[in-house]
């Protein structure tokens, strides 16, 4: 499905951005990616990420 491919691409780009720049807010990520905050929230609700008080970071095990 096309939207799943798009979500995966966005998710990968967000992971790369956070890896390079550190944890960021949903609002900043939406601005950087030029997407709605709901889209960002949707793609970061994934095992790759931790979301705490609207701040997205890369998930760590443990």
mmCIF file of the N, C-alpha and C atoms, coordinates in Angstrom:
data_MODEL
# 
_entry.id   MODEL 
# 
loop_
_atom_site.group_PDB 
_atom_site.id 
_atom_site.type_symbol 
_atom_site.label_atom_id 
_atom_site.label_alt_id 
_atom_site.label_comp_id 
_atom_site.label_asym_id 
_atom_site.label_entity_id 
_atom_site.label_seq_id 
_atom_site.pdbx_PDB_ins_code 
_atom_site.Cartn_x 
_atom_site.Cartn_y 
_atom_site.Cartn_z 
_atom_site.occupancy 
_atom_site.B_iso_or_equiv 
_atom_site.pdbx_formal_charge 
_atom_site.auth_seq_id 
_atom_site.auth_comp_id 
_atom_site.auth_asym_id 
_atom_site.auth_atom_id 
_atom_site.pdbx_PDB_model_num 
ATOM 1   N N  . UNK A 1 1  ? 0.848  -1.176 0.000  1.00 0.00 ? 1  UNK A N  1 
ATOM 2   C CA . UNK A 1 1  ? 0.000  0.000  0.000  1.00 0.00 ? 1  UNK A CA 1 
ATOM 3   C C  . UNK A 1 1  ? 0.895  1.242  0.000  1.00 0.00 ? 1  UNK A C  1 
ATOM 4   N N  . UNK A 1 2  ? 0.553  2.225  -0.786 1.00 0.00 ? 2  UNK A N  1 
ATOM 5   C CA . UNK A 1 2  ? 1.373  3.420  -0.943 1.00 0.00 ? 2  UNK A CA 1 
ATOM 6   C C  . UNK A 1 2  ? 1.570  4.169  0.371  1.00 0.00 ? 2  UNK A C  1 
ATOM 7   N N  . UNK A 1 3  ? 0.531  4.328  1.179  1.00 0.00 ? 3  UNK A N  1 
ATOM 8   C CA . UNK A 1 3  ? 0.681  5.089  2.414  1.00 0.00 ? 3  UNK A CA 1 
ATOM 9   C C  . UNK A 1 3  ? 1.644  4.405  3.386  1.00 0.00 ? 3  UNK A C  1 
ATOM 10  N N  . UNK A 1 4  ? 1.681  3.073  3.393  1.00 0.00 ? 4  UNK A N  1 
ATOM 11  C CA . UNK A 1 4  ? 2.632  2.369  4.251  1.00 0.00 ? 4  UNK A CA 1 
ATOM 12  C C  . UNK A 1 4  ? 4.065  2.637  3.809  1.00 0.00 ? 4  UNK A C  1 
ATOM 13  N N  . UNK A 1 5  ? 4.284  2.688  2.508  1.00 0.00 ? 5  UNK A N  1 
ATOM 14  C CA . UNK A 1 5  ? 5.614  3.004  1.980  1.00 0.00 ? 5  UNK A CA 1 
ATOM 15  C C  . UNK A 1 5  ? 5.987  4.426  2.381  1.00 0.00 ? 5  UNK A C  1 
ATOM 16  N N  . UNK A 1 6  ? 5.059  5.357  2.233  1.00 0.00 ? 6  UNK A N  1 
ATOM 17  C CA . UNK A 1 6  ? 5.312  6.740  2.628  1.00 0.00 ? 6  UNK A CA 1 
ATOM 18  C C  . UNK A 1 6  ? 5.625  6.835  4.115  1.00 0.00 ? 6  UNK A C  1 
ATOM 19  N N  . UNK A 1 7  ? 4.841  6.142  4.951  1.00 0.00 ? 7  UNK A N  1 
ATOM 20  C CA . UNK A 1 7  ? 5.080  6.154  6.392  1.00 0.00 ? 7  UNK A CA 1 
ATOM 21  C C  . UNK A 1 7  ? 6.464  5.615  6.718  1.00 0.00 ? 7  UNK A C  1 
ATOM 22  N N  . UNK A 1 8  ? 6.866  4.547  6.073  1.00 0.00 ? 8  UNK A N  1 
ATOM 23  C CA . UNK A 1 8  ? 8.192  3.974  6.318  1.00 0.00 ? 8  UNK A CA 1 
ATOM 24  C C  . UNK A 1 8  ? 9.293  4.956  5.923  1.00 0.00 ? 8  UNK A C  1 
ATOM 25  N N  . UNK A 1 9  ? 9.114  5.638  4.812  1.00 0.00 ? 9  UNK A N  1 
ATOM 26  C CA . UNK A 1 9  ? 10.104 6.625  4.368  1.00 0.00 ? 9  UNK A CA 1 
ATOM 27  C C  . UNK A 1 9  ? 10.193 7.775  5.368  1.00 0.00 ? 9  UNK A C  1 
ATOM 28  N N  . UNK A 1 10 ? 9.047  8.291  5.786  1.00 0.00 ? 10 UNK A N  1 
ATOM 29  C CA . UNK A 1 10 ? 9.022  9.378  6.769  1.00 0.00 ? 10 UNK A CA 1 
ATOM 30  C C  . UNK A 1 10 ? 9.656  8.915  8.077  1.00 0.00 ? 10 UNK A C  1 
ATOM 31  N N  . UNK A 1 11 ? 9.304  7.727  8.518  1.00 0.00 ? 11 UNK A N  1 
ATOM 32  C CA . UNK A 1 11 ? 9.844  7.168  9.768  1.00 0.00 ? 11 UNK A CA 1 
ATOM 33  C C  . UNK A 1 11 ? 11.374 7.079  9.690  1.00 0.00 ? 11 UNK A C  1 
ATOM 34  N N  . UNK A 1 12 ? 11.887 6.598  8.572  1.00 0.00 ? 12 UNK A N  1 
ATOM 35  C CA . UNK A 1 12 ? 13.337 6.485  8.388  1.00 0.00 ? 12 UNK A CA 1 
ATOM 36  C C  . UNK A 1 12 ? 13.999 7.860  8.418  1.00 0.00 ? 12 UNK A C  1 
ATOM 37  N N  . UNK A 1 13 ? 13.397 8.831  7.753  1.00 0.00 ? 13 UNK A N  1 
ATOM 38  C CA . UNK A 1 13 ? 13.952 10.185 7.730  1.00 0.00 ? 13 UNK A CA 1 
ATOM 39  C C  . UNK A 1 13 ? 13.936 10.812 9.123  1.00 0.00 ? 13 UNK A C  1 
ATOM 40  N N  . UNK A 1 14 ? 12.870 10.588 9.881  1.00 0.00 ? 14 UNK A N  1 
ATOM 41  C CA . UNK A 1 14 ? 12.792 11.119 11.243 1.00 0.00 ? 14 UNK A CA 1 
ATOM 42  C C  . UNK A 1 14 ? 13.846 10.455 12.125 1.00 0.00 ? 14 UNK A C  1 
ATOM 43  N N  . UNK A 1 15 ? 14.013 9.143  11.995 1.00 0.00 ? 15 UNK A N  1 
ATOM 44  C CA . UNK A 1 15 ? 15.035 8.440  12.785 1.00 0.00 ? 15 UNK A CA 1 
ATOM 45  C C  . UNK A 1 15 ? 16.412 9.038  12.486 1.00 0.00 ? 15 UNK A C  1 
ATOM 46  N N  . UNK A 1 16 ? 16.708 9.248  11.203 1.00 0.00 ? 16 UNK A N  1 
ATOM 47  C CA . UNK A 1 16 ? 17.996 9.836  10.810 1.00 0.00 ? 16 UNK A CA 1 
ATOM 48  C C  . UNK A 1 16 ? 18.167 11.230 11.411 1.00 0.00 ? 16 UNK A C  1 
ATOM 49  N N  . UNK A 1 17 ? 17.119 12.038 11.368 1.00 0.00 ? 17 UNK A N  1 
ATOM 50  C CA . UNK A 1 17 ? 17.162 13.399 11.910 1.00 0.00 ? 17 UNK A CA 1 
ATOM 51  C C  . UNK A 1 17 ? 17.440 13.379 13.412 1.00 0.00 ? 17 UNK A C  1 
ATOM 52  N N  . UNK A 1 18 ? 16.759 12.518 14.134 1.00 0.00 ? 18 UNK A N  1 
ATOM 53  C CA . UNK A 1 18 ? 16.960 12.430 15.583 1.00 0.00 ? 18 UNK A CA 1 
ATOM 54  C C  . UNK A 1 18 ? 18.347 11.871 15.898 1.00 0.00 ? 18 UNK A C  1 
ATOM 55  N N  . UNK A 1 19 ? 18.809 10.919 15.114 1.00 0.00 ? 19 UNK A N  1 
ATOM 56  C CA . UNK A 1 19 ? 20.155 10.363 15.309 1.00 0.00 ? 19 UNK A CA 1 
ATOM 57  C C  . UNK A 1 19 ? 21.214 11.460 15.174 1.00 0.00 ? 19 UNK A C  1 
ATOM 58  N N  . UNK A 1 20 ? 21.044 12.338 14.191 1.00 0.00 ? 20 UNK A N  1 
ATOM 59  C CA . UNK A 1 20 ? 22.016 13.407 13.937 1.00 0.00 ? 20 UNK A CA 1 
ATOM 60  C C  . UNK A 1 20 ? 21.894 14.551 14.940 1.00 0.00 ? 20 UNK A C  1 
ATOM 61  N N  . UNK A 1 21 ? 20.645 14.914 15.287 1.00 0.00 ? 21 UNK A N  1 
ATOM 62  C CA . UNK A 1 21 ? 20.407 16.151 16.037 1.00 0.00 ? 21 UNK A CA 1 
ATOM 63  C C  . UNK A 1 21 ? 19.927 15.958 17.467 1.00 0.00 ? 21 UNK A C  1 
ATOM 64  N N  . UNK A 1 22 ? 19.590 14.735 17.844 1.00 0.00 ? 22 UNK A N  1 
ATOM 65  C CA . UNK A 1 22 ? 19.075 14.488 19.183 1.00 0.00 ? 22 UNK A CA 1 
ATOM 66  C C  . UNK A 1 22 ? 17.558 14.587 19.230 1.00 0.00 ? 22 UNK A C  1 
ATOM 67  N N  . UNK A 1 23 ? 16.980 14.294 20.398 1.00 0.00 ? 23 UNK A N  1 
ATOM 68  C CA . UNK A 1 23 ? 15.524 14.302 20.551 1.00 0.00 ? 23 UNK A CA 1 
ATOM 69  C C  . UNK A 1 23 ? 14.914 15.640 20.134 1.00 0.00 ? 23 UNK A C  1 
ATOM 70  N N  . UNK A 1 24 ? 13.742 15.557 19.527 1.00 0.00 ? 24 UNK A N  1 
ATOM 71  C CA . UNK A 1 24 ? 13.069 16.755 19.045 1.00 0.00 ? 24 UNK A CA 1 
ATOM 72  C C  . UNK A 1 24 ? 11.573 16.651 19.300 1.00 0.00 ? 24 UNK A C  1 
ATOM 73  N N  . UNK A 1 25 ? 10.934 17.802 19.349 1.00 0.00 ? 25 UNK A N  1 
ATOM 74  C CA . UNK A 1 25 ? 9.491  17.834 19.578 1.00 0.00 ? 25 UNK A CA 1 
ATOM 75  C C  . UNK A 1 25 ? 8.737  17.456 18.304 1.00 0.00 ? 25 UNK A C  1 
ATOM 76  N N  . UNK A 1 26 ? 7.514  17.012 18.512 1.00 0.00 ? 26 UNK A N  1 
ATOM 77  C CA . UNK A 1 26 ? 6.620  16.721 17.386 1.00 0.00 ? 26 UNK A CA 1 
ATOM 78  C C  . UNK A 1 26 ? 6.496  17.962 16.500 1.00 0.00 ? 26 UNK A C  1 
ATOM 79  N N  . UNK A 1 27 ? 6.340  19.135 17.118 1.00 0.00 ? 27 UNK A N  1 
ATOM 80  C CA . UNK A 1 27 ? 6.159  20.380 16.363 1.00 0.00 ? 27 UNK A CA 1 
ATOM 81  C C  . UNK A 1 27 ? 7.372  20.691 15.488 1.00 0.00 ? 27 UNK A C  1 
ATOM 82  N N  . UNK A 1 28 ? 8.569  20.531 16.027 1.00 0.00 ? 28 UNK A N  1 
ATOM 83  C CA . UNK A 1 28 ? 9.790  20.799 15.251 1.00 0.00 ? 28 UNK A CA 1 
ATOM 84  C C  . UNK A 1 28 ? 9.926  19.805 14.107 1.00 0.00 ? 28 UNK A C  1 
ATOM 85  N N  . UNK A 1 29 ? 9.694  18.532 14.399 1.00 0.00 ? 29 UNK A N  1 
ATOM 86  C CA . UNK A 1 29 ? 9.778  17.522 13.339 1.00 0.00 ? 29 UNK A CA 1 
ATOM 87  C C  . UNK A 1 29 ? 8.766  17.804 12.232 1.00 0.00 ? 29 UNK A C  1 
ATOM 88  N N  . UNK A 1 30 ? 7.571  18.226 12.605 1.00 0.00 ? 30 UNK A N  1 
ATOM 89  C CA . UNK A 1 30 ? 6.549  18.557 11.606 1.00 0.00 ? 30 UNK A CA 1 
ATOM 90  C C  . UNK A 1 30 ? 6.999  19.734 10.749 1.00 0.00 ? 30 UNK A C  1 
ATOM 91  N N  . UNK A 1 31 ? 7.608  20.723 11.388 1.00 0.00 ? 31 UNK A N  1 
ATOM 92  C CA . UNK A 1 31 ? 8.103  21.882 10.648 1.00 0.00 ? 31 UNK A CA 1 
ATOM 93  C C  . UNK A 1 31 ? 9.233  21.484 9.697  1.00 0.00 ? 31 UNK A C  1 
ATOM 94  N N  . UNK A 1 32 ? 10.186 20.713 10.189 1.00 0.00 ? 32 UNK A N  1 
ATOM 95  C CA . UNK A 1 32 ? 11.323 20.275 9.376  1.00 0.00 ? 32 UNK A CA 1 
ATOM 96  C C  . UNK A 1 32 ? 10.850 19.452 8.176  1.00 0.00 ? 32 UNK A C  1 
ATOM 97  N N  . UNK A 1 33 ? 9.918  18.523 8.425  1.00 0.00 ? 33 UNK A N  1 
ATOM 98  C CA . UNK A 1 33 ? 9.428  17.639 7.361  1.00 0.00 ? 33 UNK A CA 1 
ATOM 99  C C  . UNK A 1 33 ? 8.312  18.276 6.539  1.00 0.00 ? 33 UNK A C  1 
ATOM 100 N N  . UNK A 1 34 ? 7.829  19.447 6.957  1.00 0.00 ? 34 UNK A N  1 
ATOM 101 C CA . UNK A 1 34 ? 6.721  20.135 6.293  1.00 0.00 ? 34 UNK A CA 1 
ATOM 102 C C  . UNK A 1 34 ? 5.494  19.229 6.201  1.00 0.00 ? 34 UNK A C  1 
ATOM 103 N N  . UNK A 1 35 ? 5.171  18.633 7.360  1.00 0.00 ? 35 UNK A N  1 
ATOM 104 C CA . UNK A 1 35 ? 4.019  17.747 7.475  1.00 0.00 ? 35 UNK A CA 1 
ATOM 105 C C  . UNK A 1 35 ? 3.200  18.154 8.688  1.00 0.00 ? 35 UNK A C  1 
ATOM 106 N N  . UNK A 1 36 ? 1.962  17.711 8.716  1.00 0.00 ? 36 UNK A N  1 
ATOM 107 C CA . UNK A 1 36 ? 1.082  17.955 9.843  1.00 0.00 ? 36 UNK A CA 1 
ATOM 108 C C  . UNK A 1 36 ? 1.599  17.205 11.076 1.00 0.00 ? 36 UNK A C  1 
ATOM 109 N N  . UNK A 1 37 ? 1.410  17.795 12.245 1.00 0.00 ? 37 UNK A N  1 
ATOM 110 C CA . UNK A 1 37 ? 1.860  17.149 13.478 1.00 0.00 ? 37 UNK A CA 1 
ATOM 111 C C  . UNK A 1 37 ? 1.216  15.780 13.672 1.00 0.00 ? 37 UNK A C  1 
ATOM 112 N N  . UNK A 1 38 ? -0.027 15.595 13.232 1.00 0.00 ? 38 UNK A N  1 
ATOM 113 C CA . UNK A 1 38 ? -0.705 14.298 13.359 1.00 0.00 ? 38 UNK A CA 1 
ATOM 114 C C  . UNK A 1 38 ? 0.007  13.223 12.543 1.00 0.00 ? 38 UNK A C  1 
ATOM 115 N N  . UNK A 1 39 ? 0.544  13.588 11.391 1.00 0.00 ? 39 UNK A N  1 
ATOM 116 C CA . UNK A 1 39 ? 1.289  12.634 10.564 1.00 0.00 ? 39 UNK A CA 1 
ATOM 117 C C  . UNK A 1 39 ? 2.550  12.203 11.306 1.00 0.00 ? 39 UNK A C  1 
ATOM 118 N N  . UNK A 1 40 ? 3.260  13.166 11.865 1.00 0.00 ? 40 UNK A N  1 
ATOM 119 C CA . UNK A 1 40 ? 4.475  12.851 12.620 1.00 0.00 ? 40 UNK A CA 1 
ATOM 120 C C  . UNK A 1 40 ? 4.137  11.964 13.809 1.00 0.00 ? 40 UNK A C  1 
ATOM 121 N N  . UNK A 1 41 ? 3.120  12.334 14.554 1.00 0.00 ? 41 UNK A N  1 
ATOM 122 C CA . UNK A 1 41 ? 2.709  11.541 15.714 1.00 0.00 ? 41 UNK A CA 1 
ATOM 123 C C  . UNK A 1 41 ? 2.378  10.114 15.306 1.00 0.00 ? 41 UNK A C  1 
ATOM 124 N N  . UNK A 1 42 ? 1.710  9.968  14.188 1.00 0.00 ? 42 UNK A N  1 
ATOM 125 C CA . UNK A 1 42 ? 1.329  8.641  13.701 1.00 0.00 ? 42 UNK A CA 1 
ATOM 126 C C  . UNK A 1 42 ? 2.553  7.779  13.384 1.00 0.00 ? 42 UNK A C  1 
ATOM 127 N N  . UNK A 1 43 ? 3.535  8.340  12.706 1.00 0.00 ? 43 UNK A N  1 
ATOM 128 C CA . UNK A 1 43 ? 4.687  7.523  12.298 1.00 0.00 ? 43 UNK A CA 1 
ATOM 129 C C  . UNK A 1 43 ? 5.670  7.261  13.433 1.00 0.00 ? 43 UNK A C  1 
ATOM 130 N N  . UNK A 1 44 ? 5.693  8.114  14.457 1.00 0.00 ? 44 UNK A N  1 
ATOM 131 C CA . UNK A 1 44 ? 6.637  7.876  15.556 1.00 0.00 ? 44 UNK A CA 1 
ATOM 132 C C  . UNK A 1 44 ? 6.054  6.978  16.645 1.00 0.00 ? 44 UNK A C  1 
ATOM 133 N N  . UNK A 1 45 ? 4.808  6.617  16.520 1.00 0.00 ? 45 UNK A N  1 
ATOM 134 C CA . UNK A 1 45 ? 4.237  5.633  17.441 1.00 0.00 ? 45 UNK A CA 1 
ATOM 135 C C  . UNK A 1 45 ? 4.632  4.257  16.922 1.00 0.00 ? 45 UNK A C  1 
ATOM 136 N N  . UNK A 1 46 ? 5.896  3.939  17.142 1.00 0.00 ? 46 UNK A N  1 
ATOM 137 C CA . UNK A 1 46 ? 6.540  2.771  16.553 1.00 0.00 ? 46 UNK A CA 1 
ATOM 138 C C  . UNK A 1 46 ? 7.665  2.334  17.490 1.00 0.00 ? 46 UNK A C  1 
ATOM 139 N N  . UNK A 1 47 ? 8.068  1.078  17.386 1.00 0.00 ? 47 UNK A N  1 
ATOM 140 C CA . UNK A 1 47 ? 9.116  0.526  18.254 1.00 0.00 ? 47 UNK A CA 1 
ATOM 141 C C  . UNK A 1 47 ? 10.447 1.270  18.161 1.00 0.00 ? 47 UNK A C  1 
ATOM 142 N N  . UNK A 1 48 ? 10.678 1.971  17.068 1.00 0.00 ? 48 UNK A N  1 
ATOM 143 C CA . UNK A 1 48 ? 11.948 2.683  16.892 1.00 0.00 ? 48 UNK A CA 1 
ATOM 144 C C  . UNK A 1 48 ? 12.079 3.895  17.806 1.00 0.00 ? 48 UNK A C  1 
ATOM 145 N N  . UNK A 1 49 ? 10.938 4.407  18.312 1.00 0.00 ? 49 UNK A N  1 
ATOM 146 C CA . UNK A 1 49 ? 10.931 5.695  19.001 1.00 0.00 ? 49 UNK A CA 1 
ATOM 147 C C  . UNK A 1 49 ? 10.346 5.608  20.403 1.00 0.00 ? 49 UNK A C  1 
ATOM 148 N N  . UNK A 1 50 ? 10.800 6.533  21.249 1.00 0.00 ? 50 UNK A N  1 
ATOM 149 C CA . UNK A 1 50 ? 10.161 6.812  22.534 1.00 0.00 ? 50 UNK A CA 1 
ATOM 150 C C  . UNK A 1 50 ? 9.539  8.197  22.416 1.00 0.00 ? 50 UNK A C  1 
ATOM 151 N N  . UNK A 1 51 ? 8.353  8.353  22.967 1.00 0.00 ? 51 UNK A N  1 
ATOM 152 C CA . UNK A 1 51 ? 7.658  9.637  22.954 1.00 0.00 ? 51 UNK A CA 1 
ATOM 153 C C  . UNK A 1 51 ? 7.344  10.002 24.393 1.00 0.00 ? 51 UNK A C  1 
ATOM 154 N N  . UNK A 1 52 ? 7.901  11.109 24.851 1.00 0.00 ? 52 UNK A N  1 
ATOM 155 C CA . UNK A 1 52 ? 7.685  11.550 26.220 1.00 0.00 ? 52 UNK A CA 1 
ATOM 156 C C  . UNK A 1 52 ? 7.381  13.042 26.213 1.00 0.00 ? 52 UNK A C  1 
ATOM 157 N N  . UNK A 1 53 ? 6.155  13.392 26.585 1.00 0.00 ? 53 UNK A N  1 
ATOM 158 C CA . UNK A 1 53 ? 5.733  14.794 26.645 1.00 0.00 ? 53 UNK A CA 1 
ATOM 159 C C  . UNK A 1 53 ? 5.996  15.516 25.320 1.00 0.00 ? 53 UNK A C  1 
ATOM 160 N N  . UNK A 1 54 ? 5.594  14.900 24.232 1.00 0.00 ? 54 UNK A N  1 
ATOM 161 C CA . UNK A 1 54 ? 5.711  15.444 22.871 1.00 0.00 ? 54 UNK A CA 1 
ATOM 162 C C  . UNK A 1 54 ? 7.152  15.534 22.361 1.00 0.00 ? 54 UNK A C  1 
ATOM 163 N N  . UNK A 1 55 ? 8.099  14.922 23.061 1.00 0.00 ? 55 UNK A N  1 
ATOM 164 C CA . UNK A 1 55 ? 9.496  14.877 22.611 1.00 0.00 ? 55 UNK A CA 1 
ATOM 165 C C  . UNK A 1 55 ? 9.785  13.467 22.108 1.00 0.00 ? 55 UNK A C  1 
ATOM 166 N N  . UNK A 1 56 ? 10.286 13.397 20.883 1.00 0.00 ? 56 UNK A N  1 
ATOM 167 C CA . UNK A 1 56 ? 10.573 12.115 20.243 1.00 0.00 ? 56 UNK A CA 1 
ATOM 168 C C  . UNK A 1 56 ? 12.069 11.838 20.356 1.00 0.00 ? 56 UNK A C  1 
ATOM 169 N N  . UNK A 1 57 ? 12.392 10.621 20.786 1.00 0.00 ? 57 UNK A N  1 
ATOM 170 C CA . UNK A 1 57 ? 13.784 10.181 20.833 1.00 0.00 ? 57 UNK A CA 1 
ATOM 171 C C  . UNK A 1 57 ? 13.857 8.763  20.277 1.00 0.00 ? 57 UNK A C  1 
ATOM 172 N N  . UNK A 1 58 ? 15.066 8.328  19.998 1.00 0.00 ? 58 UNK A N  1 
ATOM 173 C CA . UNK A 1 58 ? 15.269 6.963  19.518 1.00 0.00 ? 58 UNK A CA 1 
ATOM 174 C C  . UNK A 1 58 ? 15.115 6.021  20.703 1.00 0.00 ? 58 UNK A C  1 
ATOM 175 N N  . UNK A 1 59 ? 14.358 4.968  20.498 1.00 0.00 ? 59 UNK A N  1 
ATOM 176 C CA . UNK A 1 59 ? 14.116 3.991  21.564 1.00 0.00 ? 59 UNK A CA 1 
ATOM 177 C C  . UNK A 1 59 ? 15.399 3.245  21.901 1.00 0.00 ? 59 UNK A C  1 
ATOM 178 N N  . UNK A 1 60 ? 15.530 2.933  23.163 1.00 0.00 ? 60 UNK A N  1 
ATOM 179 C CA . UNK A 1 60 ? 16.642 2.104  23.617 1.00 0.00 ? 60 UNK A CA 1 
ATOM 180 C C  . UNK A 1 60 ? 16.069 0.903  24.342 1.00 0.00 ? 60 UNK A C  1 
ATOM 181 N N  . UNK A 1 61 ? 16.721 -0.211 24.212 1.00 0.00 ? 61 UNK A N  1 
ATOM 182 C CA . UNK A 1 61 ? 16.269 -1.420 24.899 1.00 0.00 ? 61 UNK A CA 1 
ATOM 183 C C  . UNK A 1 61 ? 16.622 -1.330 26.370 1.00 0.00 ? 61 UNK A C  1 
ATOM 184 N N  . UNK A 1 62 ? 15.793 -1.990 27.175 1.00 0.00 ? 62 UNK A N  1 
ATOM 185 C CA . UNK A 1 62 ? 16.134 -2.102 28.571 1.00 0.00 ? 62 UNK A CA 1 
ATOM 186 C C  . UNK A 1 62 ? 15.304 -1.249 29.418 1.00 0.00 ? 62 UNK A C  1 
# 
